[in-house]
Amino acid sequence: MKDSITIKHELPCFCVTKEPELVRTRTGKDICVTMGISTVPGPERCPVCGSPMHRHGKRSMRLHDIDLLGHLHIIIVAYDRYCCSCEGCNHTQMQEIAFKEPGHSITRRMGRRIRTRLNCGAGISETARSLSVHPSVIYEIDKANLKAMLDGVAPPVCKYIGIDEFKLHKGHRYATVVTDLATGRVLFLEAGKSKEQAYHFFEVVGDAWMRHVKAVSMDMNAQYDLAFRERWPGIRIIYDHFHLVKMYNDTVLTAIRRRKQQEMLESGDEKGYTLLKNSRYLLLSKMDTLRELDRQAHENNARLHEMYLDKGRPLPPGERIRSPYKERRLNDILAANEDLSVCYLLLEQFNLAYGVTSITELYKGMKSWMKLARQSAIPELLSFCGTIERHLMGIVYHAKFPISSGKVEGVNNLIKTIRRKAYGFRDTEYFLLKIKFASLRGPYRYKSHTFL
Ligand SMILES: [Zn+2]
């Protein structure tokens, strides 16, 4: 009875000298070890001086190959060292190993397998564990792979772009992201959030590309507008709705709520203070949303009462009685705080004024809104009006270019997910490559295998 089979190794320029055999490692794991020699012809002439080269000693190295019959496969390959015959040159060269992945102690087919897993969305540690390769090798291969894939790809022509900043790491380091607003594709990423980054973006994409851009959407307190005004005055800067509402929420509603709370605390108004406590979400929600939430809460509570509480059974894990009085609570807060009530209503007015599709009407709407807001004489509202006044043209032109920053927000969420998945990247360049790759949708993402 024969208890062995011979398998074709399919490695180029490799001659097996010892068939695979199972070896038990110190950790008690069985691995397959194959020995052989590289048969790539050695160099005949010295590349430096042209003299003949001769063989001078032997070396061997271990290469990590893909699994063989379910075991980790190590190939020990012997190769020659060549030396120049010319005196004084001393040039040495190693015999090539045709199936070795450049720069790593793994075979090329192992490199291909690693890239395939990574392109399917596997993380570094999962890939490392499943293939028994050190994570640092996977990381280097992934980085080189992403670079090769993304560097050569020219961004498609876009009409509308968005430029925004995002937090790079915990702390105060920021990066700039430029997004194609039609597809959500990340066009440019760089650490830093000053106008320099906008200039670098212009350099990277080139003048011909920039001529197609009609409008750019950005945040009012960012510094990118200077760069755009200086270099591309023809491109309209648009301050879009998302950023405006966010700014209103932060600098008006939240600021007033904090001021009120502080005042109540100092004057000993405990009742008013408790009412305002944990009200951030309520104040930043629309009345309709709260009404819908209340309806859902009622439904949920009625169901739980019917199924469990009325029968004296405990609630199952994950189920709870929800408060159905969100709308009422918001009304109470607004009734007790005049400033908040005014600002809450003015936000609704602002949204209405912003929704029009003609430039003149939007201009008129904004002007009359500001008049209304200034009459209130609330300090937070006055400073918001000042900001609006300074950026009025960018706001008004939204009527002509109704850009939505939904895609920018999508990219921001993507960034958060990637950062969480990687537990914080220490290598910024790699982090940025990952974001860029993840933002490619559809065929681009699947094209990756053509680079293998
Ligand atoms: Zn030489």
Residues whose N, C-alpha, C, O or C-beta is under 5 A from the ligand:
A	BS01	ZN	C46 V48 C49 G50 S51 C84 C86 C89 H91
